[in-house]
């Protein structure tokens, strides 16, 4: 049986929200990391607890490298989070291509966040029985960002676009997603079905009143219908409540017409 080789050392420094994945003693400063062999920098980053999908830039001795770069000992490694709002021209890209018009697929624990994202007009796949391999397949085949609080899911090697949600409250998660991917200018409220993600289309009032509840006829004048599941929508009394709840986390709904 061959004897193991000598242990090697390098220095790591993680920046910004990547520190949330580290134990407190390693946060926000340089620390020494011990390893054997010549592992890839991706292997060591994930061994330290940080999913590769959270990383957008790696500098080894001040040179930009990709995930496959091998560590041999003695290096200084700086690891930076996703920079969706910045143009990182001239550095090594860690994903095949950026998603500048992001769409999402959410894990089974994020149903309320899925509803909020759809209400704001964002293309959001969600089902309460998606298995992890299915989430990865959807992400790859449909170029969607996986949103999750499961670091194990984000460490799956095939996954290229994913984001860990630090918040636990769905409204705060919504704000986190809007800020992280710079989406506030793209909000288009009440253009998607909150139930199935289909696009909404206007419906003539006379047609809608034939199936709307009796109390709706005298109060509502604008209606829309999901093109996929045929769910009927109208503004209703829920709209002011929804506006108030979202305003509490800094999300303002500006609706010119066709409120859902």
C-alpha positions as CSV (number, residue, x, y, z in Angstrom):
1,X,0.0,0.0,0.0
2,X,1.6,3.3,-1.0
3,X,2.3,5.9,1.6
4,X,0.3,9.1,1.4
5,X,2.2,12.1,0.2
6,X,3.1,15.1,2.3
7,X,0.3,17.5,3.2
8,X,0.3,20.8,1.3
9,X,-1.0,24.2,2.3
10,X,-2.5,27.3,0.6
11,X,-4.2,30.4,1.8
12,X,-7.9,31.1,1.1
13,X,-9.9,34.4,1.4
14,X,-13.6,34.5,0.7
15,X,-15.5,37.7,0.1
16,X,-18.9,39.2,0.8
17,X,-21.8,36.8,1.2
18,X,-19.6,33.7,0.6
19,X,-18.5,34.1,4.2
20,X,-22.0,33.0,5.3
21,X,-21.1,29.4,4.3
22,X,-18.0,29.4,6.5
23,X,-17.6,28.8,10.2
24,X,-17.2,32.1,12.1
25,X,-13.5,31.6,12.7
26,X,-12.8,31.6,8.9
27,X,-15.0,34.6,7.9
28,X,-13.7,37.8,6.4
29,X,-10.0,37.1,6.8
30,X,-7.3,34.9,5.2
31,X,-6.9,31.4,6.6
32,X,-4.7,28.5,5.9
33,X,-6.1,25.4,4.3
34,X,-4.4,21.9,4.3
35,X,-4.8,19.3,1.6
36,X,-3.0,16.4,-0.1
37,X,-2.4,15.7,-3.8
38,X,-3.2,18.3,-6.4
39,X,-7.0,18.9,-6.2
40,X,-8.9,21.3,-8.3
41,X,-9.7,24.7,-6.8
42,X,-13.4,23.9,-7.2
43,X,-12.9,20.7,-5.1
44,X,-11.3,22.7,-2.3
45,X,-13.9,25.5,-2.4
46,X,-16.7,23.1,-2.0
47,X,-14.8,21.1,0.7
48,X,-14.7,24.3,2.6
49,X,-18.5,24.5,2.4
50,X,-19.1,27.0,-0.5
51,X,-21.2,25.8,-3.4
52,X,-19.6,26.4,-6.8
53,X,-22.7,28.1,-8.1
54,X,-22.2,31.0,-5.7
55,X,-18.7,31.7,-7.1
56,X,-18.1,34.0,-10.1
57,X,-14.4,34.9,-9.8
58,X,-11.4,33.0,-8.5
59,X,-7.9,34.6,-8.3
60,X,-4.9,32.4,-7.6
61,X,-1.9,34.5,-6.9
62,X,-3.8,37.4,-8.4
63,X,-4.5,35.6,-11.7
64,X,-8.0,34.7,-12.8
65,X,-8.5,30.9,-13.1
66,X,-11.3,28.4,-13.8
67,X,-12.7,25.7,-11.5
68,X,-10.4,23.1,-13.0
69,X,-7.2,24.9,-11.9
70,X,-5.0,22.5,-9.8
71,X,-3.6,23.6,-6.5
72,X,0.0,22.4,-5.7
73,X,0.6,24.3,-2.4
74,X,1.8,27.7,-1.5
75,X,-0.9,29.6,-3.4
76,X,-3.1,32.5,-2.3
77,X,-6.7,32.0,-3.4
78,X,-9.2,34.8,-3.4
79,X,-12.9,33.7,-4.1
80,X,-15.6,36.2,-5.0
81,X,-19.4,35.9,-5.3
82,X,-21.6,36.3,-8.3
83,X,-21.4,39.6,-10.1
84,X,-24.5,39.5,-12.2
85,X,-24.6,43.3,-12.4
86,X,-21.0,43.7,-13.4
87,X,-19.2,43.1,-16.7
88,X,-16.2,41.0,-15.8
89,X,-14.5,41.4,-19.2
90,X,-11.0,39.9,-19.3
91,X,-11.3,37.4,-16.5
92,X,-12.0,33.7,-16.6
93,X,-15.7,32.9,-16.9
94,X,-16.8,30.2,-14.5
95,X,-20.2,29.5,-16.3
96,X,-20.8,28.9,-20.0
97,X,-22.7,32.1,-20.4
98,X,-24.4,34.7,-18.1
99,X,-28.2,34.7,-17.8
100,X,-28.9,38.4,-18.4
101,X,-32.7,37.8,-18.7
102,X,-33.0,35.3,-15.8
103,X,-35.7,32.7,-15.4
104,X,-36.0,30.5,-12.4
105,X,-36.7,27.0,-11.1
106,X,-37.4,26.7,-7.4
107,X,-36.9,23.8,-5.0
108,X,-39.9,22.2,-3.2
109,X,-39.6,24.4,-0.1
110,X,-40.1,27.8,-1.9
111,X,-43.7,27.7,-3.0
112,X,-44.6,31.1,-1.6
113,X,-41.6,32.7,-3.2
114,X,-42.6,31.2,-6.5
115,X,-46.0,32.8,-6.2
116,X,-44.5,36.2,-5.5
117,X,-42.1,36.0,-8.4
118,X,-44.9,35.0,-10.8
119,X,-47.1,37.9,-9.5
120,X,-44.2,40.2,-10.4
121,X,-44.0,38.7,-13.9
122,X,-41.0,36.5,-13.7
123,X,-40.9,33.2,-15.5
124,X,-40.7,30.7,-12.5
125,X,-41.0,26.9,-12.7
126,X,-42.1,25.3,-9.4
127,X,-43.7,22.1,-8.3
128,X,-43.9,20.7,-4.8
129,X,-42.5,17.3,-5.8
130,X,-39.4,18.2,-7.9
131,X,-36.5,15.9,-7.1
132,X,-33.0,17.4,-7.1
133,X,-31.9,15.7,-10.3
134,X,-35.0,17.0,-12.0
135,X,-34.2,20.6,-10.9
136,X,-30.7,20.3,-12.3
137,X,-32.1,18.9,-15.6
138,X,-34.6,21.8,-15.9
139,X,-31.9,24.3,-15.1
140,X,-29.6,23.0,-17.8
141,X,-32.2,22.3,-20.5
142,X,-34.2,25.6,-20.0
143,X,-31.3,27.8,-18.9
144,X,-33.0,28.6,-15.6
145,X,-31.4,29.6,-12.3
146,X,-32.0,27.2,-9.4
147,X,-33.1,29.0,-6.3
148,X,-32.7,27.0,-3.1
149,X,-31.6,26.9,0.6
150,X,-30.0,23.5,0.0
151,X,-26.3,23.8,-0.4
152,X,-26.1,20.1,-1.3
153,X,-28.2,20.8,-4.4
154,X,-25.9,23.7,-5.4
155,X,-22.8,21.5,-5.1
156,X,-24.0,19.1,-7.8
157,X,-21.3,19.1,-10.4
158,X,-23.6,19.5,-13.4
159,X,-25.3,22.6,-12.2
160,X,-24.0,25.8,-13.6
161,X,-26.5,28.5,-12.5
162,X,-27.9,28.5,-9.0
163,X,-28.3,30.8,-6.0
164,X,-28.5,30.1,-2.3
165,X,-31.2,32.1,-0.5
166,X,-30.0,33.5,2.8
167,X,-33.4,34.7,4.0
168,X,-36.1,32.4,5.3
169,X,-39.2,34.7,5.1
170,X,-40.7,34.5,1.5
171,X,-41.0,38.3,1.2
172,X,-37.4,38.8,2.2
173,X,-36.4,36.1,-0.2
174,X,-38.2,38.0,-2.9
175,X,-36.2,41.2,-2.1
176,X,-33.0,39.1,-2.0
177,X,-33.7,37.7,-5.5
178,X,-34.7,41.1,-6.9
179,X,-31.5,42.8,-5.6
180,X,-29.1,39.9,-6.4
181,X,-30.1,39.7,-10.0
182,X,-30.9,43.4,-10.5
183,X,-34.5,42.7,-11.4
184,X,-36.5,45.7,-10.2
185,X,-36.6,47.5,-13.5
186,X,-38.0,44.3,-15.1
187,X,-41.0,43.9,-12.8
188,X,-44.1,43.5,-14.8
189,X,-46.8,42.7,-12.3
190,X,-49.9,40.6,-13.0
191,X,-48.7,39.3,-16.4
192,X,-48.3,35.7,-15.2
193,X,-50.5,33.2,-13.5
194,X,-49.6,32.8,-9.9
195,X,-50.9,29.2,-10.0
196,X,-49.2,27.7,-13.1
197,X,-46.8,30.4,-14.5
198,X,-48.7,30.8,-17.7
199,X,-49.0,34.2,-19.4
200,X,-52.2,36.2,-18.8
201,X,-54.4,37.7,-21.5
202,X,-57.2,40.3,-21.3
203,X,-60.8,38.9,-21.2
204,X,-63.9,40.9,-22.3
205,X,-66.0,41.8,-19.2
206,X,-69.1,40.2,-20.6
207,X,-67.4,36.9,-21.1
208,X,-65.7,37.0,-17.7
209,X,-69.0,37.8,-15.8
210,X,-70.5,34.6,-17.1
211,X,-68.2,32.6,-14.7
212,X,-67.1,35.2,-12.1
213,X,-68.7,35.0,-8.6
214,X,-72.0,37.0,-8.2
215,X,-70.4,39.7,-6.0
216,X,-67.9,40.6,-8.7
217,X,-70.2,41.9,-11.4
218,X,-70.9,45.3,-9.9
219,X,-67.3,46.0,-8.7
220,X,-64.9,44.8,-11.3
221,X,-64.3,46.0,-14.9
222,X,-61.0,44.5,-16.0
223,X,-60.4,40.8,-16.2
224,X,-57.6,38.5,-17.5
225,X,-57.2,34.8,-18.0
226,X,-54.2,32.4,-17.9
227,X,-53.5,31.1,-21.4
228,X,-52.4,27.7,-20.0
229,X,-54.7,26.8,-17.1
230,X,-57.7,29.2,-17.9
231,X,-57.7,30.6,-14.4
232,X,-59.7,33.9,-14.3
233,X,-58.2,37.0,-12.6
234,X,-59.5,40.4,-11.6
235,X,-58.1,43.1,-9.2
236,X,-60.3,42.4,-6.2
237,X,-59.7,43.3,-2.6
238,X,-56.5,41.3,-2.4
239,X,-54.6,43.9,-4.5
240,X,-54.2,46.6,-1.8
241,X,-53.2,43.9,0.8
242,X,-50.6,42.5,-1.6
243,X,-49.2,46.0,-2.3
244,X,-48.9,46.7,1.4
245,X,-47.2,43.4,2.2
246,X,-44.6,43.9,-0.6
247,X,-44.1,47.6,0.3
248,X,-42.9,46.4,3.7
249,X,-39.9,44.8,2.1
250,X,-39.3,47.7,-0.4
251,X,-41.1,46.3,-3.4
252,X,-43.6,48.7,-5.0
253,X,-46.2,47.5,-7.4
254,X,-47.0,50.1,-10.2
255,X,-50.0,48.9,-12.2
256,X,-51.3,51.0,-15.1
257,X,-54.0,48.6,-16.3
258,X,-55.0,44.9,-16.3
259,X,-54.4,44.4,-12.6
260,X,-54.8,40.7,-11.9
